[in-house]
Amino acid sequence: MPTSYPNTPDGRYFVVRGRLWRRSNPALDEETRSRLVRDLMSARRAVRDAKGDSMATTEARRRVDAAKVALGERGSVWWDDGAPDFNRHMAKNTPYADWFDSL
């Protein structure tokens, strides 16, 4: 059974165990997003399979990071209103605290 995590009202983050995680850029077209997700999953499998090989692990992690940056989950924010990035912050320590408390 899939787990559903709450999204912040502005759609920028989802919350897991009280921590904000940046969502993918909603402006990506479905074809691009699907390709990047496939790339991410392939890179994650490569990390798993590279255990014990430091060069392969480093390359696989680089691929994971590149996919996450392309999806908008890391790197520069995908919104353009100048709002700060609270990725990986605890919701209770951000402007989303009241919203999170109301869940």
KAJOFEN-V172560 format. One record per pair of residues at least 12 apart in sequence whose ideal C-beta (glycine too) atoms are under 10 Angstrom apart, sorted by the first residue. I is the first residue (numbers start at 0). J is the second residue. If there is no record, write none. Layout:
# KAJOFEN-V172560
i/j
I/J
I/J
This chain:
# KAJOFEN-V172560
i/j
2/15
4/16
4/20
4/22
5/90
5/98
5/99
5/102
6/22
7/19
7/22
7/85
7/90
7/93
7/94
7/95
7/98
7/99
8/95
8/98
9/22
9/78
9/80
9/82
9/94
9/95
9/98
10/22
10/25
10/78
11/25
11/71
11/76
11/77
11/78
11/82
11/84
11/85
11/86
11/95
12/84
12/85
12/86
12/87
12/88
12/90
12/93
12/95
14/89
14/90
14/95
14/98
14/99
14/102
15/90
16/89
16/90
17/88
17/89
17/90
17/91
17/92
17/99
18/85
18/86
18/87
18/88
18/89
18/90
18/91
18/92
19/84
19/85
19/86
19/87
19/88
19/89
19/90
19/92
19/93
19/95
19/99
20/72
20/85
20/86
20/87
20/88
21/67
21/70
21/71
21/72
21/73
21/74
21/76
21/77
21/78
21/84
21/85
21/86
21/87
22/70
22/71
22/72
22/77
22/86
23/35
23/36
23/39
23/67
23/69
23/70
23/71
23/72
23/77
24/69
24/70
24/71
24/72
24/76
24/77
24/78
25/71
25/77
25/78
26/71
26/77
26/78
27/69
27/70
27/71
27/77
31/69
31/70
32/69
32/70
32/71
34/66
34/69
35/65
35/66
35/67
35/68
35/69
35/70
35/71
35/72
36/66
36/70
37/66
38/62
38/63
38/65
38/66
38/67
38/69
38/70
39/62
39/63
39/64
39/65
39/66
39/67
39/69
39/70
39/72
40/63
40/66
41/59
41/62
41/63
41/66
42/58
42/59
42/60
42/61
42/62
42/63
42/64
42/65
42/66
42/67
43/59
43/60
43/62
43/63
43/66
44/59
45/58
45/59
45/60
45/62
45/63
46/58
46/59
46/60
46/62
46/63
47/59
72/86
73/86
73/87
74/86
82/94
90/102
